[in-house]
């Protein structure tokens, strides 16, 4: 277990912290989803920011120190998906978030992740590497931006409403485009033998 892999596992722990804080926030406020406890939500926000930063850090260190492992190739994208998809699903319970966040957006995000995971499995089973590309990385950044802004809204702040609105549409576009780009890149393998 090297340092990048340890950081990836830390991201999973922090992600659980985000979910727990968001659940506790409603308990502290007497199950009032319209006014969850701000301190607990901001704690979830801090956990989320640190977790998002570790996504950059573990990959950077793994490449710099040549510590890329099979475990890391599986755990890193898995941790990303749990962080983003889990946060979005959890946020759907809060009216402050759903003033911008929609169920169909969450479905698109999760469907894209299923699609890319399936494509990566097929391509890598053929013996070819299929790493994340720049579009996929920008997609992740935009989704983190959006979730972070939505968390501040749930905490009761209106400072970053604009960031959530812009992030919603930018991340939606990048989610769809990056998913289509992965299909295009894998087309020779996915459609091999097709007439």
C-alpha positions as CSV (number, residue, x, y, z in Angstrom):
1,X,0.0,0.0,0.0
2,X,1.8,3.1,-1.2
3,X,1.0,6.8,-0.4
4,X,-1.2,7.5,-3.5
5,X,-3.3,4.5,-2.7
6,X,-3.6,5.5,1.0
7,X,-4.7,9.0,-0.1
8,X,-7.4,7.3,-2.3
9,X,-8.6,5.4,0.7
10,X,-8.7,8.6,2.7
11,X,-11.0,10.1,0.0
12,X,-13.4,7.3,0.6
13,X,-13.3,8.0,4.4
14,X,-13.9,11.7,3.8
15,X,-16.7,10.9,1.5
16,X,-18.4,8.9,4.2
17,X,-17.9,11.9,6.5
18,X,-19.7,14.1,4.0
19,X,-22.7,11.7,4.0
20,X,-22.8,11.4,7.7
21,X,-22.6,15.2,8.3
22,X,-25.5,15.8,5.9
23,X,-27.6,13.2,7.7
24,X,-26.7,14.5,11.1
25,X,-27.4,18.1,10.0
26,X,-31.1,17.2,9.6
27,X,-31.2,15.4,12.9
28,X,-29.7,18.4,14.8
29,X,-32.3,20.7,13.1
30,X,-35.2,18.4,14.1
31,X,-35.5,16.7,10.7
32,X,-36.1,20.1,9.0
33,X,-34.7,19.6,5.5
34,X,-35.4,23.3,4.8
35,X,-33.1,24.5,7.6
36,X,-30.4,21.9,8.3
37,X,-27.8,22.7,10.9
38,X,-25.4,25.1,9.1
39,X,-22.3,24.1,11.1
40,X,-22.7,20.5,10.3
41,X,-23.3,21.2,6.6
42,X,-20.2,23.4,6.5
43,X,-18.3,20.5,8.0
44,X,-19.6,18.3,5.2
45,X,-18.4,21.1,2.8
46,X,-14.9,21.1,4.2
47,X,-14.7,17.3,4.0
48,X,-15.9,17.5,0.4
49,X,-13.3,20.0,-0.5
50,X,-10.5,18.0,1.0
51,X,-11.8,14.8,-0.7
52,X,-11.9,16.6,-4.0
53,X,-8.4,17.8,-3.6
54,X,-7.1,14.3,-2.9
55,X,-8.4,13.3,-6.3
56,X,-5.8,15.6,-7.9
57,X,-3.1,14.7,-5.3
58,X,-3.2,10.9,-5.5
59,X,-3.0,10.8,-9.3
60,X,-0.3,13.4,-9.4
61,X,1.9,11.5,-6.9
62,X,1.3,8.2,-8.5
63,X,2.5,9.5,-11.9
64,X,5.4,11.5,-10.5
65,X,6.8,8.7,-8.4
66,X,5.8,5.9,-10.8
67,X,3.6,4.3,-8.3
68,X,0.6,3.4,-10.5
69,X,-0.9,0.1,-9.3
70,X,-3.8,-2.1,-10.4
71,X,-5.4,-1.2,-7.0
72,X,-5.1,2.5,-7.7
73,X,-6.5,2.1,-11.2
74,X,-9.6,0.6,-9.8
75,X,-9.9,2.4,-6.4
76,X,-9.3,6.0,-7.7
77,X,-12.2,6.2,-10.2
78,X,-14.4,4.2,-7.8
79,X,-13.7,6.8,-5.0
80,X,-14.5,9.6,-7.5
81,X,-17.8,8.1,-8.4
82,X,-18.8,7.5,-4.8
83,X,-17.9,11.1,-3.9
84,X,-19.8,12.8,-6.8
85,X,-22.7,10.4,-7.3
86,X,-23.3,9.9,-3.6
87,X,-23.1,13.6,-2.8
88,X,-25.6,14.4,-5.6
89,X,-28.0,11.7,-4.5
90,X,-27.8,12.9,-0.9
91,X,-28.3,16.5,-1.9
92,X,-31.6,15.7,-3.6
93,X,-33.3,15.6,-0.2
94,X,-32.6,19.3,0.5
95,X,-35.0,21.9,-1.0
96,X,-32.2,24.5,-1.1
97,X,-30.2,22.2,-3.4
98,X,-33.2,21.1,-5.6
99,X,-33.9,24.7,-6.5
100,X,-31.1,24.0,-9.0
101,X,-30.3,20.3,-8.8
102,X,-32.7,18.1,-10.7
103,X,-33.2,14.3,-10.6
104,X,-32.6,14.0,-14.3
105,X,-29.2,15.6,-13.9
106,X,-28.2,13.1,-11.3
107,X,-29.5,10.3,-13.6
108,X,-27.4,11.6,-16.5
109,X,-24.3,11.8,-14.2
110,X,-24.7,8.3,-12.9
111,X,-25.5,6.8,-16.3
112,X,-22.4,8.4,-17.8
113,X,-20.3,6.8,-15.0
114,X,-21.8,3.4,-15.6
115,X,-21.2,3.8,-19.4
116,X,-17.5,4.8,-19.0
117,X,-16.8,2.1,-16.4
118,X,-18.2,-0.5,-18.8
119,X,-16.3,0.9,-21.8
120,X,-13.0,1.0,-19.7
121,X,-13.6,-2.7,-18.7
122,X,-14.0,-3.8,-22.3
123,X,-11.1,-1.8,-23.7
124,X,-8.7,-2.8,-20.9
125,X,-9.8,-6.5,-21.2
126,X,-8.5,-6.3,-24.8
127,X,-5.1,-5.4,-23.5
128,X,-5.1,-1.7,-24.2
129,X,-4.9,1.0,-21.5
130,X,-7.8,3.4,-21.2
131,X,-6.9,6.2,-18.8
132,X,-8.9,9.3,-18.0
133,X,-8.5,12.1,-20.5
134,X,-8.5,15.8,-20.1
135,X,-12.2,16.1,-20.8
136,X,-12.9,13.6,-18.1
137,X,-10.7,15.6,-15.6
138,X,-12.5,18.8,-16.4
139,X,-15.8,17.0,-16.0
140,X,-14.7,16.0,-12.5
141,X,-13.6,19.6,-11.6
142,X,-16.9,21.1,-12.8
143,X,-18.9,18.5,-10.9
144,X,-16.9,19.2,-7.7
145,X,-17.5,22.9,-8.2
146,X,-21.2,22.3,-8.5
147,X,-21.5,20.1,-5.5
148,X,-19.4,22.5,-3.4
149,X,-21.6,25.4,-4.4
150,X,-24.8,23.4,-3.6
151,X,-23.5,22.5,-0.2
152,X,-23.1,26.2,0.7
153,X,-26.7,26.7,-0.4
154,X,-27.9,23.9,1.8
155,X,-25.9,25.6,4.7
156,X,-28.1,28.7,4.1
157,X,-25.7,30.9,2.1
158,X,-26.7,32.6,-1.1
159,X,-23.2,33.7,-2.0
160,X,-22.5,30.9,-4.4
161,X,-25.9,30.4,-6.0
162,X,-24.5,31.7,-9.3
163,X,-21.7,29.2,-9.0
164,X,-24.2,26.4,-8.6
165,X,-26.2,27.6,-11.6
166,X,-23.2,27.9,-13.9
167,X,-21.7,24.7,-12.6
168,X,-24.9,22.8,-13.2
169,X,-24.9,23.6,-16.9
170,X,-21.2,23.4,-17.5
171,X,-20.8,20.1,-15.7
172,X,-23.9,18.7,-17.5
173,X,-22.3,19.6,-20.8
174,X,-18.9,18.2,-19.9
175,X,-20.6,15.0,-18.5
176,X,-22.4,14.3,-21.8
177,X,-19.5,15.4,-24.1
178,X,-16.8,13.5,-22.2
179,X,-19.0,10.4,-22.1
180,X,-19.5,10.6,-25.9
181,X,-15.8,11.2,-26.3
182,X,-15.0,7.9,-24.5
183,X,-17.4,6.1,-26.7
184,X,-15.7,7.6,-29.8
185,X,-12.2,6.7,-28.6
186,X,-13.2,3.1,-28.0
187,X,-15.3,2.7,-31.2
188,X,-12.8,0.4,-32.9
189,X,-13.1,-2.1,-30.1
190,X,-16.8,-1.6,-29.2
191,X,-18.0,-2.0,-32.8
192,X,-15.4,-4.6,-33.9
193,X,-17.0,-7.0,-36.3
194,X,-20.1,-4.8,-36.8
195,X,-21.3,-4.5,-40.4
